Each structure stands twice: as structure tokens, then as C-alpha cells.
Amino acid sequence: MKDFWTETTATSGMFVRDTMPRRERAVSDLCEKTEEVFVAAGDHLADTSAALGQTKRVLAVFDEMNANGTLRKLREHGRWHDTEMRTLSEEVFKALEILSALMDRARGVDGQVRTLREILKMMNIVVLNARITVAATVSGTQDAGSNLTGFTEEATRLVDELSTILVGLDEAMQRIKQGSGDALDRARFLGDLLSSSLSGPVAALNTQLADFEAHIETLGTASAEISDKSQSLMMASATAVSGLQIGDTTRQRLEHVLHILEHVPAAGDETDALNALAAHQMDDIATLHVEGVDAVREGASTFETGIMSLVRDHLMIFEQRNGSQRLKTGLVEIETRIAQALETQGVLMEFARSLSQEFEALTGIISAGEAFEARMRMIGINAVIACARLGQRGLALREIAGQLQELARDASARLPEVGTELAEMMELAGETIALLETACDRANALPEGAVRQLSDGVRDVGDAAVRSSEIVSDIKAKLGSSKGWLAPLEDHAQMIRKTARIFSHDQGQDSFEGTDSDIAASVFEVYTMERERDIHRKVIVVKKPMTEDGAPIEETTPAPAPAAAPAEDSLDDIFF
């Protein structure tokens, strides 16, 4: 707006002639500017009031969650998930202990097999000596030679059978040891995986769920306070909006001043009176407007400070978008770990089932080994009888047969120990299988059970947190976008004050008596406020009635008319 008040001149006549159009333009521009500034201020307060109304939407989001029991169910699933993971971990560690014991038994069997192999080597040597001795010794009867030859052949077959038994046993044990070693590694990995899960993402999940519970409890505590503050702030908002009515009042009064100025050119001897009237009206407008803007500023400041406090002290607790995202990330990690656990448990189950098959085959091998010593003893007895018939020539062969029997007894004594070890291994394998089957069932239930339920619950909490966060962010954005909105109001108030100074030199003139002209009366008729009428009456005094010789007629209060008679017009005596 142009600075019109700097263009005044020194003399009254020149002032009227040179500044009248400028004053009209200045007042006209103020009318337009007043409407523009106060419409913008009203829009701001409307947005701020709407932002305050949105605080109830934040409460509604979590009230809905409470009503549905979302968080309670989520916490229950979290506890169940924690319990299941701990039980699963305990089962895996128990299986690990059993596998370790299984490996110990396997090492014992492996040691027995190595000893049996040494015995087998000695037996092969003894049988070879027996064959040589029989070939050199047989010179007697055909019957004795036949018996001795049969002894060596039968002994050779039995030694070969023992070799076959040991080969099968050794191969089976090597497979069991290799599988057990791999199973141990996988079981350790699984145990570490579950332990780290319990101390890592699972613990973090429970902590974050507890944090959400704390937020909801805080909500319950804060709801009443938030409601009270919101109610108080709504009253402050109403006060500030009410204060904005000064803008409409000022605009109307400026239009009235403009109406006065428009009559000045044709006012004749009433020109000074109208100029003084405009000056007094402008001064009062400026004073009243500044006071009104001060009231708006005070109410709006209280209002905005209260909303910011509400957002900062209460609603910010609902901005948990990052928290819910961390929960989601933690659940993804848990699901990944459970998938690894399931894969590892599947491998362990395959190993456990292979143990059953190996032990079934070993049972047959041990059964064959148990008959070995008895058959070798019978062959030795037959060899001793045949050697006795040979006399001195059979002594060497008898000694060889005794060695063979001794080795057979040693081998036969060790085979039951192997059987016992294998039986214990089978029992341990059975326990391992039972544990792993239970653990697998438990682990299989986690993804579709607790983890899925947790994921759904966390999604609901996250959605609620995002919705509330967006509301709070919108509130803050609205408050932030309208910073400095009072400055245009204050600047405009100062501009009204400065514009009023254009009229200031007319303001000091004494009151003017009204004339017979109807200009002042027509101006009086446009007023809509008693305040304007009071100023008008003070500046332009109503002309008193005069006698024919020019003396003022003193006004008297007429006596009340008799009740029965009609009232007479008290002004009749003035005109007649």
C-alpha cells in the first residue's frame, strides 16, 4: 500500500485540496486490505482449530485398538512365542547331549572293531599256518587227512565270514560316525541359533511389545488430560476467532469514513465539520483496532502454545512408526532364523532315520557274529580229535588249533560288547528321534502360529502408529506452515494508525453546530454502531431552536399529560 500520510502540505486549504483524493484512496485501500488480512487470519485460525480437532482422531485410533484387544492379543502371542522358542531350544540342547553320548558310544564301538581287526589278522596267519602244517603232516589214514583238511577249509570260511562281519560293521560305524559328526555340528549350530534368537530378536521383540504396552497405558492416563486440554484450547480458539470480528467492524467503519469523505466536496460551510468528523472517526477506529488485534494476538498465542504443548507432551508418544518398523524387522529376522532351524532339524531327522536303518543292518551282523565262536569251537574240537589220531605228528597242528580257538574266543567275547554298545546307541538314537520329532512339530507350528499372529498384530499396531503419526505430523505441519500469521495483522493495525495521522490536524478542531443542511443527517444515517453515533454527536452538535430575535429557546421538560387525555406533541409550541 502507498504511504499516503507523507504527502501532506502545511496549510489547511492546501491540505483539503491536495490530500482529499489521497485520503479517499488510502481509506479505500485499507478497506480492501482489512478484508484480505482478516480473511487470511480467519483461515489460519480455522486450520488451527481443525488441527486441534484432529487430536481426538489420534485418541480414536488407539481407543479402537484397545476395544479390539489387539495389543493384549499381541502380547499373549509374544509370550507364547517366547515360551515355545525356549522349549524348542531346550529340546535341541538335550538332543545335542544325546548326540554327544552317541558319538562316545560310536568311538567305543570303533575301538572294538579295530581290536577285532587285529584279531582277524592273527587268525588269518594262524589259518595259513594250519593249512601249511596240515599239508606237511597228513601221511596217515585218509580219514584223519580228510578231517584235518576239512578243519582248515572250515576255519578259512569262518575267518572270511568274520572279515565280512567286520567290514560291514566298520563301514556302518564309519557312516554313523560321519553322520553323527555332521549332526553334532548342525545341532550346535541350531542350539546357538536358538540361543542367540532368544537373547537377540526375540528379547528385542518382547521389549518392544512391552514398550507398546507402556504407550497404551500412558494413553489411558493421558486421555483425560488431553481431553481437558483440548476443551480449554477450543475455548481459547473461540476467543481468538471472536477477536477477529474487529476486522469486520473496522472495515465497515472505514467504509463509513469513506462515505463522509465523499460528501466533503459538496459540503460547503460544513466541510470543516465533516473533515473533523472523519478525523475523529479514524482516530477511534485506529485505537479500537489496535486493541482488538492485541486481544487476537493474546488469545491466538495461548491457543497455539497449548496445541504445541499438547503435541509435544502427549501426542508425540504415538509417533511409533520407527518402533513398529523395528518390530517388523525383528519378526522378519525371527522368521528367517526359524526357517534355518527347520532346515537344520530336517537334516537331523534324516540322520536319525538313517541311524535306525543302520542299526537294523547291524543287528543282523551282530547275530551272525554271535554264532561265530561256537562254530569255531566245534571246528577246533574236530581238529584236536584228528590230531590225536596222528600222534606226535599232530602235536604242531593241535597247538595251531588251540591258538585259533583262543583267538576265536577273544573275538567272540568282544562281539557281545559291540552288541551292547550298539544297543545303547540304538536307544540313544530312539531318544534323539523322539526329541527331534517333537522339536520339529514345535518349530513347524511357530511360523504359522506365533510368528504369523505376531506379524498380524504388529502390522495392526504399525498401521495405527502410522495413522496417528500422520495425524500428528499434519497437526505440526499446519502449525508450522502458518508461523508469523499475526505479523500481517499487526502491520495492518499500524497502517491504520498511520493513515489516521493524515486526519490528525482536523481532529483538534472544536465541535461544530449542525446546519439546516441534510448532509450531516445523511451521514448519520449510515452508521451501524452506537460508538460511531456518539462520536458524530460530539463533533457535530445538534442546532438549538432560536426565537425570532435570535435568542436560544431554553428547553423545558413538558409536564406529563393527564391519563385520560391524548398526548400532545411537545414540539408544536416551537414551530407555532
Salt bridges, closest charged atoms under 4 A:
GLU7 OE2 - LYS2 NZ 3.73
GLU7 OE1 - ARG22 NE 2.42
GLU36 OE2 - LYS33 NZ 3.63
GLU64 OE1 - ARG467 NH2 3.69
GLU76 OE2 - ARG72 NH1 3.22
ASP82 OD2 - ARG86 NE 2.93
GLU84 OE1 - ARG442 NH1 3.17
GLU91 OE2 - ARG442 NH2 2.73
ASP104 OD1 - ARG107 NH1 2.75
ASP110 OD2 - ARG114 NH1 2.74
ASP110 OD2 - LYS177 NZ 2.82
GLU118 OE2 - LYS121 NZ 3.73
ASP143 OD2 - ARG389 NH1 2.40
GLU154 OE1 - ARG157 NH2 1.98
GLU154 OE2 - ARG375 NH2 3.58
GLU161 OE1 - ARG375 NH1 2.99
ASP170 OD2 - ARG117 NH2 3.66
ASP182 OD2 - ARG186 NE 3.21
ASP185 OD1 - ARG188 NH1 3.42
GLU213 OE1 - ARG75 NE 3.39
GLU225 OE2 - HIS314 NE2 3.49
ASP248 OD1 - ARG251 NH2 2.77
GLU255 OE2 - ARG251 NH1 2.89
ASP284 OD2 - ARG253 NH2 2.86
ASP284 OD2 - ARG531 NE 2.63
ASP294 OD1 - ARG297 NH2 2.59
GLU304 OE2 - HIS44 NE2 2.68
ASP313 OD1 - ARG312 NE 3.34
GLU319 OE1 - LYS476 NZ 3.59
GLU333 OE2 - ARG337 NH2 3.23
GLU335 OE2 - ARG452 NH2 3.26
GLU350 OE2 - ARG353 NH1 3.50
GLU358 OE2 - ARG175 NE 2.56
GLU373 OE1 - ARG377 NH1 2.56
GLU406 OE1 - ARG409 NH2 2.61
ASP410 OD1 - ARG414 NE 3.43
GLU424 OE1 - ARG105 NE 2.57
ASP456 OD1 - ARG459 NH1 3.09
ASP460 OD1 - ARG459 NH2 3.91
ASP474 OD2 - LYS478 NZ 3.77
GLU490 OE2 - ARG297 NH1 2.80
ASP506 OD2 - ARG23 NH1 3.58
ASP506 OD1 - HIS505 NE2 3.29
GLU530 OE1 - ARG533 NH1 3.22
GLU530 OE2 - ARG537 NH1 3.06
GLU532 OE2 - ARG253 NE 3.92
GLU532 OE2 - HIS256 ND1 2.57
ASP534 OD1 - ARG537 NH1 2.97
